[in-house]
């Protein structure tokens, strides 16, 4: 598991290095976006043994779903958890 985390960390460092302009200063990085990409890559690589490639592909399906969870807030996250882990409760409450 540790080698996968180190590999994702190296990809994150390369992602940050690519954001530098010619003067050597960065133009700025959206920390929330960087965190979502980093955690998505780590979770996918450790749990599924796949390379999510969030740092290289902005249209990645893993990244797409991860950004929706973080963008929609806690209510969307709770809805997703209830839908997956307690589907009968979700149907009882009328959740989709």
Backbone atoms as SQL, in Angstrom:
CREATE TABLE atoms (id INTEGER PRIMARY KEY, chain TEXT, resi INTEGER, resn TEXT, atom TEXT, x REAL, y REAL, z REAL);
INSERT INTO atoms VALUES
  (1, 'A', 1, 'UNK', 'N', 0.826, -1.188, 0.000),
  (2, 'A', 1, 'UNK', 'CA', 0.000, 0.000, 0.000),
  (3, 'A', 1, 'UNK', 'C', 0.875, 1.259, 0.000),
  (4, 'A', 2, 'UNK', 'N', 1.959, 1.249, 0.737),
  (5, 'A', 2, 'UNK', 'CA', 2.824, 2.416, 0.805),
  (6, 'A', 2, 'UNK', 'C', 3.437, 2.780, -0.546),
  (7, 'A', 3, 'UNK', 'N', 3.884, 1.816, -1.361),
  (8, 'A', 3, 'UNK', 'CA', 4.421, 2.195, -2.673),
  (9, 'A', 3, 'UNK', 'C', 3.392, 2.906, -3.555),
  (10, 'A', 4, 'UNK', 'N', 2.121, 2.513, -3.460),
  (11, 'A', 4, 'UNK', 'CA', 1.087, 3.187, -4.235),
  (12, 'A', 4, 'UNK', 'C', 0.896, 4.623, -3.767),
  (13, 'A', 5, 'UNK', 'N', 0.934, 4.834, -2.466),
  (14, 'A', 5, 'UNK', 'CA', 0.777, 6.187, -1.923),
  (15, 'A', 5, 'UNK', 'C', 1.951, 7.065, -2.342),
  (16, 'A', 6, 'UNK', 'N', 3.144, 6.498, -2.328),
  (17, 'A', 6, 'UNK', 'CA', 4.329, 7.248, -2.757),
  (18, 'A', 6, 'UNK', 'C', 4.224, 7.596, -4.239),
  (19, 'A', 7, 'UNK', 'N', 3.742, 6.666, -5.055),
  (20, 'A', 7, 'UNK', 'CA', 3.584, 6.929, -6.492),
  (21, 'A', 7, 'UNK', 'C', 2.584, 8.053, -6.739),
  (22, 'A', 8, 'UNK', 'N', 1.468, 8.047, -6.024),
  (23, 'A', 8, 'UNK', 'CA', 0.470, 9.110, -6.176),
  (24, 'A', 8, 'UNK', 'C', 1.054, 10.440, -5.701),
  (25, 'A', 9, 'UNK', 'N', 1.826, 10.411, -4.621),
  (26, 'A', 9, 'UNK', 'CA', 2.453, 11.637, -4.123),
  (27, 'A', 9, 'UNK', 'C', 3.418, 12.210, -5.156),
  (28, 'A', 10, 'UNK', 'N', 4.163, 11.349, -5.830),
  (29, 'A', 10, 'UNK', 'CA', 5.060, 11.819, -6.898),
  (30, 'A', 10, 'UNK', 'C', 4.274, 12.430, -8.049),
  (31, 'A', 11, 'UNK', 'N', 3.133, 11.845, -8.390),
  (32, 'A', 11, 'UNK', 'CA', 2.284, 12.421, -9.433),
  (33, 'A', 11, 'UNK', 'C', 1.762, 13.789, -9.012),
  (34, 'A', 12, 'UNK', 'N', 1.419, 13.938, -7.737),
  (35, 'A', 12, 'UNK', 'CA', 0.946, 15.224, -7.233),
  (36, 'A', 12, 'UNK', 'C', 2.053, 16.272, -7.302),
  (37, 'A', 13, 'UNK', 'N', 3.273, 15.886, -6.978),
  (38, 'A', 13, 'UNK', 'CA', 4.405, 16.817, -7.059),
  (39, 'A', 13, 'UNK', 'C', 4.638, 17.235, -8.502),
  (40, 'A', 14, 'UNK', 'N', 4.581, 16.288, -9.430),
  (41, 'A', 14, 'UNK', 'CA', 4.736, 16.624, -10.849),
  (42, 'A', 14, 'UNK', 'C', 3.608, 17.532, -11.330),
  (43, 'A', 15, 'UNK', 'N', 2.407, 17.300, -10.854),
  (44, 'A', 15, 'UNK', 'CA', 1.253, 18.140, -11.197),
  (45, 'A', 15, 'UNK', 'C', 1.501, 19.586, -10.747),
  (46, 'A', 16, 'UNK', 'N', 2.042, 19.738, -9.540),
  (47, 'A', 16, 'UNK', 'CA', 2.335, 21.079, -9.034),
  (48, 'A', 16, 'UNK', 'C', 3.479, 21.729, -9.803),
  (49, 'A', 17, 'UNK', 'N', 4.474, 20.953, -10.172),
  (50, 'A', 17, 'UNK', 'CA', 5.599, 21.500, -10.945),
  (51, 'A', 17, 'UNK', 'C', 5.150, 21.979, -12.321),
  (52, 'A', 18, 'UNK', 'N', 4.191, 21.287, -12.912),
  (53, 'A', 18, 'UNK', 'CA', 3.684, 21.687, -14.230),
  (54, 'A', 18, 'UNK', 'C', 2.933, 23.014, -14.176),
  (55, 'A', 19, 'UNK', 'N', 2.485, 23.403, -12.999),
  (56, 'A', 19, 'UNK', 'CA', 1.716, 24.625, -12.851),
  (57, 'A', 19, 'UNK', 'C', 2.600, 25.877, -12.750),
  (58, 'A', 20, 'UNK', 'N', 3.922, 25.697, -12.742),
  (59, 'A', 20, 'UNK', 'CA', 4.827, 26.844, -12.668),
  (60, 'A', 20, 'UNK', 'C', 4.918, 27.537, -14.018),
  (61, 'A', 21, 'UNK', 'N', 5.035, 28.858, -13.988),
  (62, 'A', 21, 'UNK', 'CA', 5.243, 29.579, -15.233),
  (63, 'A', 21, 'UNK', 'C', 6.738, 29.790, -15.449),
  (64, 'A', 22, 'UNK', 'N', 7.106, 30.570, -16.455),
  (65, 'A', 22, 'UNK', 'CA', 8.516, 30.726, -16.810),
  (66, 'A', 22, 'UNK', 'C', 9.343, 31.386, -15.715),
  (67, 'A', 23, 'UNK', 'N', 8.750, 32.225, -14.898),
  (68, 'A', 23, 'UNK', 'CA', 9.499, 32.893, -13.835),
  (69, 'A', 23, 'UNK', 'C', 9.797, 31.951, -12.672),
  (70, 'A', 24, 'UNK', 'N', 9.221, 30.765, -12.687),
  (71, 'A', 24, 'UNK', 'CA', 9.451, 29.809, -11.608),
  (72, 'A', 24, 'UNK', 'C', 8.427, 29.901, -10.502),
  (73, 'A', 25, 'UNK', 'N', 7.532, 30.865, -10.604),
  (74, 'A', 25, 'UNK', 'CA', 6.484, 31.010, -9.601),
  (75, 'A', 25, 'UNK', 'C', 5.208, 30.374, -10.124),
  (76, 'A', 26, 'UNK', 'N', 4.494, 29.778, -9.241),
  (77, 'A', 26, 'UNK', 'CA', 3.236, 29.158, -9.643),
  (78, 'A', 26, 'UNK', 'C', 2.143, 30.187, -9.830),
  (79, 'A', 27, 'UNK', 'N', 1.199, 29.872, -10.685),
  (80, 'A', 27, 'UNK', 'CA', 0.062, 30.762, -10.920),
  (81, 'A', 27, 'UNK', 'C', -1.003, 30.596, -9.853),
  (82, 'A', 28, 'UNK', 'N', -0.832, 29.635, -9.005),
  (83, 'A', 28, 'UNK', 'CA', -1.822, 29.360, -7.977),
  (84, 'A', 28, 'UNK', 'C', -2.465, 28.012, -8.225),
  (85, 'A', 29, 'UNK', 'N', -2.793, 27.352, -7.171),
  (86, 'A', 29, 'UNK', 'CA', -3.398, 26.024, -7.263),
  (87, 'A', 29, 'UNK', 'C', -4.633, 26.017, -6.383),
  (88, 'A', 30, 'UNK', 'N', -5.692, 25.453, -6.902),
  (89, 'A', 30, 'UNK', 'CA', -6.901, 25.270, -6.124),
  (90, 'A', 30, 'UNK', 'C', -6.660, 24.084, -5.184),
  (91, 'A', 31, 'UNK', 'N', -6.531, 24.380, -3.902),
  (92, 'A', 31, 'UNK', 'CA', -6.167, 23.350, -2.925),
  (93, 'A', 31, 'UNK', 'C', -7.264, 22.298, -2.803),
  (94, 'A', 32, 'UNK', 'N', -8.517, 22.706, -2.883),
  (95, 'A', 32, 'UNK', 'CA', -9.607, 21.739, -2.790),
  (96, 'A', 32, 'UNK', 'C', -9.553, 20.774, -3.976),
  (97, 'A', 33, 'UNK', 'N', -9.309, 21.292, -5.164),
  (98, 'A', 33, 'UNK', 'CA', -9.196, 20.454, -6.355),
  (99, 'A', 33, 'UNK', 'C', -8.011, 19.509, -6.232),
  (100, 'A', 34, 'UNK', 'N', -6.884, 20.012, -5.753),
  (101, 'A', 34, 'UNK', 'CA', -5.707, 19.173, -5.561),
  (102, 'A', 34, 'UNK', 'C', -5.993, 18.060, -4.554),
  (103, 'A', 35, 'UNK', 'N', -6.679, 18.382, -3.470),
  (104, 'A', 35, 'UNK', 'CA', -7.021, 17.378, -2.464),
  (105, 'A', 35, 'UNK', 'C', -7.948, 16.306, -3.003),
  (106, 'A', 36, 'UNK', 'N', -8.934, 16.718, -3.808),
  (107, 'A', 36, 'UNK', 'CA', -9.862, 15.743, -4.400),
  (108, 'A', 36, 'UNK', 'C', -9.117, 14.815, -5.348),
  (109, 'A', 37, 'UNK', 'N', -8.238, 15.386, -6.177),
  (110, 'A', 37, 'UNK', 'CA', -7.466, 14.560, -7.111),
  (111, 'A', 37, 'UNK', 'C', -6.564, 13.583, -6.355),
  (112, 'A', 38, 'UNK', 'N', -5.895, 14.083, -5.323),
  (113, 'A', 38, 'UNK', 'CA', -4.965, 13.256, -4.549),
  (114, 'A', 38, 'UNK', 'C', -5.701, 12.113, -3.851),
  (115, 'A', 39, 'UNK', 'N', -6.777, 12.426, -3.164),
  (116, 'A', 39, 'UNK', 'CA', -7.506, 11.387, -2.435),
  (117, 'A', 39, 'UNK', 'C', -8.184, 10.400, -3.392),
  (118, 'A', 40, 'UNK', 'N', -8.671, 10.885, -4.517),
  (119, 'A', 40, 'UNK', 'CA', -9.281, 9.989, -5.500),
  (120, 'A', 40, 'UNK', 'C', -8.257, 8.989, -6.011),
  (121, 'A', 41, 'UNK', 'N', -7.068, 9.487, -6.374),
  (122, 'A', 41, 'UNK', 'CA', -6.036, 8.587, -6.878),
  (123, 'A', 41, 'UNK', 'C', -5.606, 7.577, -5.824),
  (124, 'A', 42, 'UNK', 'N', -5.447, 8.031, -4.588),
  (125, 'A', 42, 'UNK', 'CA', -5.026, 7.103, -3.534),
  (126, 'A', 42, 'UNK', 'C', -6.092, 6.047, -3.275),
  (127, 'A', 43, 'UNK', 'N', -7.345, 6.463, -3.138),
  (128, 'A', 43, 'UNK', 'CA', -8.406, 5.495, -2.853),
  (129, 'A', 43, 'UNK', 'C', -8.574, 4.483, -3.982),
  (130, 'A', 44, 'UNK', 'N', -8.527, 4.950, -5.222),
  (131, 'A', 44, 'UNK', 'CA', -8.697, 4.034, -6.351),
  (132, 'A', 44, 'UNK', 'C', -7.506, 3.090, -6.456),
  (133, 'A', 45, 'UNK', 'N', -6.315, 3.627, -6.265),
  (134, 'A', 45, 'UNK', 'CA', -5.127, 2.785, -6.411),
  (135, 'A', 45, 'UNK', 'C', -5.009, 1.753, -5.296),
  (136, 'A', 46, 'UNK', 'N', -5.321, 2.148, -4.081),
  (137, 'A', 46, 'UNK', 'CA', -5.187, 1.227, -2.946),
  (138, 'A', 46, 'UNK', 'C', -6.337, 0.217, -2.913),
  (139, 'A', 47, 'UNK', 'N', -7.562, 0.674, -3.161),
  (140, 'A', 47, 'UNK', 'CA', -8.704, -0.230, -3.028),
  (141, 'A', 47, 'UNK', 'C', -8.971, -1.069, -4.283),
  (142, 'A', 48, 'UNK', 'N', -8.740, -0.514, -5.469),
  (143, 'A', 48, 'UNK', 'CA', -9.065, -1.230, -6.702),
  (144, 'A', 48, 'UNK', 'C', -7.849, -1.642, -7.524),
  (145, 'A', 49, 'UNK', 'N', -6.665, -1.218, -7.114),
  (146, 'A', 49, 'UNK', 'CA', -5.416, -1.488, -7.848),
  (147, 'A', 49, 'UNK', 'C', -5.473, -0.980, -9.282),
  (148, 'A', 50, 'UNK', 'N', -6.103, 0.177, -9.455),
  (149, 'A', 50, 'UNK', 'CA', -6.183, 0.826, -10.760),
  (150, 'A', 50, 'UNK', 'C', -5.523, 2.193, -10.685),
  (151, 'A', 51, 'UNK', 'N', -5.070, 2.678, -11.821),
  (152, 'A', 51, 'UNK', 'CA', -4.517, 4.027, -11.883),
  (153, 'A', 51, 'UNK', 'C', -5.621, 4.959, -12.344),
  (154, 'A', 52, 'UNK', 'N', -6.119, 5.796, -11.439),
  (155, 'A', 52, 'UNK', 'CA', -7.214, 6.698, -11.771),
  (156, 'A', 52, 'UNK', 'C', -6.757, 7.795, -12.721),
  (157, 'A', 53, 'UNK', 'N', -5.518, 8.253, -12.586),
  (158, 'A', 53, 'UNK', 'CA', -4.996, 9.270, -13.497),
  (159, 'A', 53, 'UNK', 'C', -5.668, 10.620, -13.354),
  (160, 'A', 54, 'UNK', 'N', -6.079, 10.978, -12.167),
  (161, 'A', 54, 'UNK', 'CA', -6.775, 12.241, -11.950),
  (162, 'A', 54, 'UNK', 'C', -5.915, 13.452, -12.253),
  (163, 'A', 55, 'UNK', 'N', -4.612, 13.322, -12.132),
  (164, 'A', 55, 'UNK', 'CA', -3.723, 14.452, -12.383),
  (165, 'A', 55, 'UNK', 'C', -3.494, 14.681, -13.869),
  (166, 'A', 56, 'UNK', 'N', -3.850, 13.703, -14.701),
  (167, 'A', 56, 'UNK', 'CA', -3.599, 13.815, -16.135),
  (168, 'A', 56, 'UNK', 'C', -4.872, 13.998, -16.950),
  (169, 'A', 57, 'UNK', 'N', -5.992, 13.515, -16.447),
  (170, 'A', 57, 'UNK', 'CA', -7.236, 13.502, -17.223),
  (171, 'A', 57, 'UNK', 'C', -8.338, 14.195, -16.436),
  (172, 'A', 58, 'UNK', 'N', -8.779, 15.366, -16.924),
  (173, 'A', 58, 'UNK', 'CA', -9.840, 16.103, -16.238),
  (174, 'A', 58, 'UNK', 'C', -11.219, 15.486, -16.449),
  (175, 'A', 59, 'UNK', 'N', -11.365, 14.593, -17.428),
  (176, 'A', 59, 'UNK', 'CA', -12.660, 13.969, -17.711),
  (177, 'A', 59, 'UNK', 'C', -12.712, 12.534, -17.194),
  (178, 'A', 60, 'UNK', 'N', -11.904, 12.255, -16.207),
  (179, 'A', 60, 'UNK', 'CA', -11.820, 10.946, -15.601),
  (180, 'A', 60, 'UNK', 'C', -13.117, 10.643, -14.845),
  (181, 'A', 61, 'UNK', 'N', -13.725, 9.457, -15.022),
  (182, 'A', 61, 'UNK', 'CA', -14.980, 9.156, -14.310),
  (183, 'A', 61, 'UNK', 'C', -14.828, 9.118, -12.787),
  (184, 'A', 62, 'UNK', 'N', -13.692, 8.632, -12.294),
  (185, 'A', 62, 'UNK', 'CA', -13.481, 8.638, -10.848),
  (186, 'A', 62, 'UNK', 'C', -13.449, 10.061, -10.313),
  (187, 'A', 63, 'UNK', 'N', -12.750, 10.932, -11.013),
  (188, 'A', 63, 'UNK', 'CA', -12.638, 12.332, -10.598),
  (189, 'A', 63, 'UNK', 'C', -13.987, 13.024, -10.707),
  (190, 'A', 64, 'UNK', 'N', -14.747, 12.707, -11.738),
  (191, 'A', 64, 'UNK', 'CA', -16.072, 13.301, -11.926),
  (192, 'A', 64, 'UNK', 'C', -16.978, 13.012, -10.730),
  (193, 'A', 65, 'UNK', 'N', -17.030, 11.759, -10.304),
  (194, 'A', 65, 'UNK', 'CA', -17.890, 11.394, -9.176),
  (195, 'A', 65, 'UNK', 'C', -17.365, 11.939, -7.854),
  (196, 'A', 66, 'UNK', 'N', -16.056, 11.967, -7.693),
  (197, 'A', 66, 'UNK', 'CA', -15.480, 12.502, -6.453),
  (198, 'A', 66, 'UNK', 'C', -15.771, 13.993, -6.319),
  (199, 'A', 67, 'UNK', 'N', -15.676, 14.749, -7.403),
  (200, 'A', 67, 'UNK', 'CA', -15.952, 16.186, -7.320),
  (201, 'A', 67, 'UNK', 'C', -17.422, 16.439, -7.025),
  (202, 'A', 68, 'UNK', 'N', -18.306, 15.576, -7.524),
  (203, 'A', 68, 'UNK', 'CA', -19.725, 15.753, -7.207),
  (204, 'A', 68, 'UNK', 'C', -20.009, 15.522, -5.734),
  (205, 'A', 69, 'UNK', 'N', -19.339, 14.561, -5.138),
  (206, 'A', 69, 'UNK', 'CA', -19.540, 14.317, -3.706),
  (207, 'A', 69, 'UNK', 'C', -19.093, 15.522, -2.905),
  (208, 'A', 70, 'UNK', 'N', -17.931, 16.082, -3.240),
  (209, 'A', 70, 'UNK', 'CA', -17.432, 17.224, -2.485),
  (210, 'A', 70, 'UNK', 'C', -18.186, 18.507, -2.823),
  (211, 'A', 71, 'UNK', 'N', -18.662, 18.640, -4.042),
  (212, 'A', 71, 'UNK', 'CA', -19.360, 19.853, -4.452),
  (213, 'A', 71, 'UNK', 'C', -20.763, 19.918, -3.847),
  (214, 'A', 72, 'UNK', 'N', -21.438, 18.800, -3.785),
  (215, 'A', 72, 'UNK', 'CA', -22.816, 18.777, -3.324),
  (216, 'A', 72, 'UNK', 'C', -22.939, 18.918, -1.813),
  (217, 'A', 73, 'UNK', 'N', -21.891, 18.623, -1.082),
  (218, 'A', 73, 'UNK', 'CA', -21.921, 18.814, 0.353),
  (219, 'A', 73, 'UNK', 'C', -22.294, 17.564, 1.126),
  (220, 'A', 74, 'UNK', 'N', -22.478, 17.754, 2.397),
  (221, 'A', 74, 'UNK', 'CA', -22.720, 16.651, 3.323),
  (222, 'A', 74, 'UNK', 'C', -24.052, 15.951, 3.047),
  (223, 'A', 75, 'UNK', 'N', -25.076, 16.707, 2.671),
  (224, 'A', 75, 'UNK', 'CA', -26.385, 16.095, 2.423),
  (225, 'A', 75, 'UNK', 'C', -26.306, 15.074, 1.288),
  (226, 'A', 76, 'UNK', 'N', -25.581, 15.405, 0.231),
  (227, 'A', 76, 'UNK', 'CA', -25.425, 14.471, -0.889),
  (228, 'A', 76, 'UNK', 'C', -24.644, 13.237, -0.450),
  (229, 'A', 77, 'UNK', 'N', -23.648, 13.424, 0.380),
  (230, 'A', 77, 'UNK', 'CA', -22.839, 12.311, 0.870),
  (231, 'A', 77, 'UNK', 'C', -23.693, 11.362, 1.717),
  (232, 'A', 78, 'UNK', 'N', -24.507, 11.913, 2.602),
  (233, 'A', 78, 'UNK', 'CA', -25.385, 11.089, 3.440),
  (234, 'A', 78, 'UNK', 'C', -26.394, 10.344, 2.565),
  (235, 'A', 79, 'UNK', 'N', -26.948, 11.035, 1.580),
  (236, 'A', 79, 'UNK', 'CA', -27.884, 10.399, 0.654),
  (237, 'A', 79, 'UNK', 'C', -27.227, 9.233, -0.075),
  (238, 'A', 80, 'UNK', 'N', -25.997, 9.419, -0.517),
  (239, 'A', 80, 'UNK', 'CA', -25.284, 8.354, -1.220),
  (240, 'A', 80, 'UNK', 'C', -25.036, 7.162, -0.302),
  (241, 'A', 81, 'UNK', 'N', -24.624, 7.420, 0.919),
  (242, 'A', 81, 'UNK', 'CA', -24.355, 6.337, 1.869),
  (243, 'A', 81, 'UNK', 'C', -25.634, 5.565, 2.177),
  (244, 'A', 82, 'UNK', 'N', -26.729, 6.277, 2.417),
  (245, 'A', 82, 'UNK', 'CA', -28.000, 5.610, 2.716),
  (246, 'A', 82, 'UNK', 'C', -28.462, 4.792, 1.514),
  (247, 'A', 83, 'UNK', 'N', -28.315, 5.337, 0.321),
  (248, 'A', 83, 'UNK', 'CA', -28.754, 4.644, -0.886),
  (249, 'A', 83, 'UNK', 'C', -27.979, 3.346, -1.089),
  (250, 'A', 84, 'UNK', 'N', -26.673, 3.356, -0.828),
  (251, 'A', 84, 'UNK', 'CA', -25.865, 2.161, -1.064),
  (252, 'A', 84, 'UNK', 'C', -25.924, 1.152, 0.073),
  (253, 'A', 85, 'UNK', 'N', -25.917, 1.634, 1.306),
  (254, 'A', 85, 'UNK', 'CA', -25.792, 0.715, 2.435),
  (255, 'A', 85, 'UNK', 'C', -27.115, 0.381, 3.116),
  (256, 'A', 86, 'UNK', 'N', -28.140, 1.164, 2.867),
  (257, 'A', 86, 'UNK', 'CA', -29.454, 0.879, 3.452),
  (258, 'A', 86, 'UNK', 'C', -30.533, 1.186, 2.416),
  (259, 'A', 87, 'UNK', 'N', -30.570, 0.431, 1.322),
  (260, 'A', 87, 'UNK', 'CA', -31.517, 0.740, 0.254),
  (261, 'A', 87, 'UNK', 'C', -32.976, 0.657, 0.696),
  (262, 'A', 88, 'UNK', 'N', -33.299, -0.239, 1.605),
  (263, 'A', 88, 'UNK', 'CA', -34.689, -0.329, 2.053),
  (264, 'A', 88, 'UNK', 'C', -35.075, 0.928, 2.840),
  (265, 'A', 89, 'UNK', 'N', -34.161, 1.456, 3.619),
  (266, 'A', 89, 'UNK', 'CA', -34.419, 2.711, 4.329),
  (267, 'A', 89, 'UNK', 'C', -34.573, 3.857, 3.339),
  (268, 'A', 90, 'UNK', 'N', -33.745, 3.849, 2.296),
  (269, 'A', 90, 'UNK', 'CA', -33.852, 4.882, 1.268),
  (270, 'A', 90, 'UNK', 'C', -35.190, 4.853, 0.564),
  (271, 'A', 91, 'UNK', 'N', -35.670, 3.635, 0.243),
  (272, 'A', 91, 'UNK', 'CA', -36.990, 3.520, -0.402),
  (273, 'A', 91, 'UNK', 'C', -38.089, 3.951, 0.538),
  (274, 'A', 92, 'UNK', 'N', -37.970, 3.610, 1.816),
  (275, 'A', 92, 'UNK', 'CA', -38.949, 3.995, 2.824),
  (276, 'A', 92, 'UNK', 'C', -39.037, 5.520, 2.946),
  (277, 'A', 93, 'UNK', 'N', -37.886, 6.190, 2.870),
  (278, 'A', 93, 'UNK', 'CA', -37.854, 7.649, 2.974),
  (279, 'A', 93, 'UNK', 'C', -38.100, 8.334, 1.636),
  (280, 'A', 94, 'UNK', 'N', -38.188, 7.576, 0.563),
  (281, 'A', 94, 'UNK', 'CA', -38.448, 8.150, -0.760),
  (282, 'A', 94, 'UNK', 'C', -37.209, 8.747, -1.399),
  (283, 'A', 95, 'UNK', 'N', -36.022, 8.270, -1.019),
  (284, 'A', 95, 'UNK', 'CA', -34.782, 8.772, -1.578),
  (285, 'A', 95, 'UNK', 'C', -34.444, 8.028, -2.861),
  (286, 'A', 96, 'UNK', 'N', -33.806, 8.734, -3.777),
  (287, 'A', 96, 'UNK', 'CA', -33.379, 8.111, -5.022),
  (288, 'A', 96, 'UNK', 'C', -31.883, 8.165, -5.124);
